[in-house]
């Protein structure tokens, strides 16, 4: 085990044991499970539709597209490429809160997906009114807690989570940049041509 992996394992054990609070277990399990936290996604979606109106018809699909890209990158490319064993199978004494199947560890798709959501919400909402800024902060906090929950429940190293965050940021940037380019070169140009013809 190299120096970086040793440091990652040490930090994992510190967080997985040192920050344990039994009263937080249920919260961490809820955050780490899409089935248990589905109601949060519904609330996020409703807020987007209420605040963005018709614009939500492109904001929500862009977020879903970015989640798909991030999830595939983390789980479909990075995990088979690096084949890193999860800490719950590689280390002794891990505090494991879920029944984890044998699958690779790097990078965390949970961290990637939640980071994508937080990044795009920030890009679309941060310049809005106070309530929009507050929503962006809440979603960023949610993403951070989801990422941490993966260490807390014992299935990912901090390095896996960091890798997932980087993937999420990159995928959000790619999707948002492509969308901005499309709007500038097609939507705006078409609007200008239509306006000029009248």
C-alpha positions as CSV (number, residue, x, y, z in Angstrom):
1,X,0.0,0.0,0.0
2,X,1.5,3.3,-1.1
3,X,1.8,6.5,1.0
4,X,-1.4,8.1,-0.4
5,X,-3.4,4.9,0.1
6,X,-2.1,4.6,3.7
7,X,-3.0,8.2,4.4
8,X,-6.5,7.6,2.8
9,X,-7.0,4.5,4.9
10,X,-5.9,6.4,8.1
11,X,-8.3,9.3,7.4
12,X,-11.1,6.8,6.6
13,X,-10.6,5.1,10.0
14,X,-10.5,8.4,11.7
15,X,-13.8,9.6,10.2
16,X,-15.5,6.2,10.2
17,X,-14.8,5.8,14.0
18,X,-13.9,9.2,15.3
19,X,-17.0,11.1,14.1
20,X,-19.5,8.3,15.0
21,X,-22.6,9.5,16.7
22,X,-25.3,6.8,17.1
23,X,-28.0,9.4,16.8
24,X,-26.7,10.3,13.3
25,X,-26.9,6.8,12.0
26,X,-30.5,7.0,10.7
27,X,-29.8,10.4,9.0
28,X,-26.7,9.0,7.3
29,X,-28.5,6.0,6.1
30,X,-31.3,8.2,4.7
31,X,-28.9,10.5,2.9
32,X,-26.9,7.6,1.4
33,X,-30.0,5.8,0.1
34,X,-31.9,7.3,-2.9
35,X,-35.0,5.3,-1.9
36,X,-35.0,6.8,1.6
37,X,-34.2,10.3,0.4
38,X,-36.6,10.3,-2.6
39,X,-38.8,12.9,-0.9
40,X,-35.9,15.3,-0.9
41,X,-35.6,15.0,-4.7
42,X,-39.3,15.6,-5.0
43,X,-39.0,18.8,-2.9
44,X,-36.0,20.0,-4.9
45,X,-37.8,19.4,-8.1
46,X,-41.0,21.2,-6.9
47,X,-38.9,24.2,-5.8
48,X,-37.2,24.4,-9.2
49,X,-40.6,24.3,-11.0
50,X,-42.1,26.9,-8.7
51,X,-39.1,29.3,-9.0
52,X,-38.1,28.7,-12.6
53,X,-41.5,28.2,-14.2
54,X,-41.2,27.2,-17.9
55,X,-37.4,27.4,-17.6
56,X,-37.6,24.3,-15.4
57,X,-38.3,22.4,-18.5
58,X,-34.7,22.7,-19.5
59,X,-33.1,23.0,-16.0
60,X,-34.4,19.7,-14.7
61,X,-33.5,17.7,-17.9
62,X,-30.0,19.2,-17.8
63,X,-29.6,18.1,-14.2
64,X,-30.8,14.6,-15.1
65,X,-28.4,14.5,-18.1
66,X,-25.5,15.6,-16.0
67,X,-26.3,12.9,-13.3
68,X,-26.3,10.3,-16.0
69,X,-23.0,11.4,-17.3
70,X,-21.4,11.6,-13.8
71,X,-22.8,8.2,-12.8
72,X,-21.5,6.5,-15.9
73,X,-18.1,8.2,-15.5
74,X,-17.7,7.1,-11.9
75,X,-19.3,3.7,-12.1
76,X,-18.9,2.7,-15.7
77,X,-15.3,4.0,-16.3
78,X,-13.4,4.8,-13.1
79,X,-14.5,1.8,-11.0
80,X,-13.6,-0.9,-13.6
81,X,-10.4,1.1,-14.5
82,X,-9.0,1.4,-10.9
83,X,-10.6,-1.7,-9.4
84,X,-10.1,-0.4,-5.8
85,X,-11.4,-2.6,-3.1
86,X,-13.9,-1.0,-0.8
87,X,-12.6,-0.2,2.8
88,X,-15.3,-2.5,4.3
89,X,-13.6,-5.4,2.5
90,X,-10.0,-4.3,2.7
91,X,-9.7,-3.0,6.3
92,X,-10.4,-4.6,9.7
93,X,-12.8,-3.1,12.2
94,X,-14.8,-1.0,9.7
95,X,-18.1,0.3,11.1
96,X,-20.3,-0.8,8.3
97,X,-24.0,0.2,8.4
98,X,-25.3,-1.4,5.2
99,X,-25.2,-4.7,3.5
100,X,-22.6,-3.9,0.8
101,X,-22.2,-6.0,-2.3
102,X,-18.8,-6.7,-3.8
103,X,-18.2,-3.8,-6.1
104,X,-15.3,-1.4,-6.7
105,X,-14.7,1.7,-4.6
106,X,-13.1,4.5,-6.7
107,X,-14.8,6.8,-7.5
108,X,-17.9,7.4,-5.4
109,X,-20.9,7.7,-7.8
110,X,-23.0,9.1,-4.9
111,X,-20.5,11.9,-4.4
112,X,-20.4,12.5,-8.2
113,X,-24.1,12.6,-8.6
114,X,-24.9,14.8,-5.6
115,X,-22.1,17.2,-6.6
116,X,-23.6,17.5,-10.1
117,X,-26.9,18.5,-8.6
118,X,-25.4,21.0,-6.3
119,X,-23.2,22.5,-9.0
120,X,-26.0,23.0,-11.5
121,X,-28.4,24.3,-8.9
122,X,-25.7,26.8,-7.9
123,X,-25.2,27.9,-11.5
124,X,-28.9,28.4,-12.1
125,X,-29.9,29.8,-8.8
126,X,-27.1,31.7,-7.2
127,X,-27.7,35.0,-9.1
128,X,-31.4,34.9,-8.1
129,X,-33.3,36.3,-5.1
130,X,-32.4,35.5,-1.5
131,X,-34.7,32.5,-1.5
132,X,-32.9,31.1,-4.6
133,X,-29.5,31.6,-2.9
134,X,-30.8,29.9,0.2
135,X,-31.9,27.0,-1.9
136,X,-28.5,26.7,-3.5
137,X,-26.8,26.7,-0.1
138,X,-29.2,23.9,1.1
139,X,-28.5,21.7,-1.9
140,X,-24.7,22.2,-1.6
141,X,-25.0,21.3,2.1
142,X,-27.1,18.2,1.1
143,X,-24.4,17.2,-1.4
144,X,-21.6,17.5,1.2
145,X,-23.6,15.4,3.6
146,X,-24.3,12.7,1.0
147,X,-20.5,12.6,0.2
148,X,-19.6,12.3,3.9
149,X,-22.3,9.7,4.5
150,X,-20.4,7.3,2.2
151,X,-17.4,7.4,4.6
152,X,-19.6,7.3,7.7
153,X,-21.4,4.1,6.7
154,X,-18.1,2.4,5.8
155,X,-18.3,1.9,2.0
156,X,-15.9,4.6,0.6
157,X,-12.5,6.1,1.4
158,X,-12.2,9.9,1.5
159,X,-10.2,9.6,-1.7
160,X,-13.1,7.9,-3.4
161,X,-15.4,10.7,-2.3
162,X,-12.9,13.4,-3.5
163,X,-12.7,11.7,-6.8
164,X,-16.4,11.6,-7.1
165,X,-16.6,15.3,-6.3
166,X,-14.1,16.2,-9.0
167,X,-16.1,14.0,-11.5
168,X,-19.3,15.8,-10.5
169,X,-17.8,19.2,-10.9
170,X,-16.3,18.3,-14.3
171,X,-19.6,16.8,-15.6
172,X,-21.6,19.8,-14.4
173,X,-19.1,22.1,-16.2
174,X,-19.3,20.0,-19.4
175,X,-23.1,20.0,-19.5
176,X,-23.5,23.6,-18.5
177,X,-20.9,24.8,-21.1
178,X,-22.5,22.7,-23.9
179,X,-25.9,24.2,-22.9
180,X,-24.6,27.8,-22.9
181,X,-22.9,27.2,-26.3
182,X,-26.1,25.8,-27.7
183,X,-28.2,28.8,-26.4
184,X,-25.7,31.3,-27.7
185,X,-25.2,29.8,-31.2
186,X,-28.7,28.5,-31.9
187,X,-31.4,30.0,-29.7
188,X,-30.0,33.6,-29.6
189,X,-29.0,33.6,-33.2
190,X,-32.4,32.3,-34.3
191,X,-34.1,35.0,-32.1
192,X,-31.9,37.7,-33.7
193,X,-32.7,36.5,-37.2
194,X,-36.4,36.3,-36.5
195,X,-36.4,39.8,-34.8
196,X,-34.5,41.2,-37.8
197,X,-36.9,39.9,-40.3
198,X,-39.9,41.6,-38.6
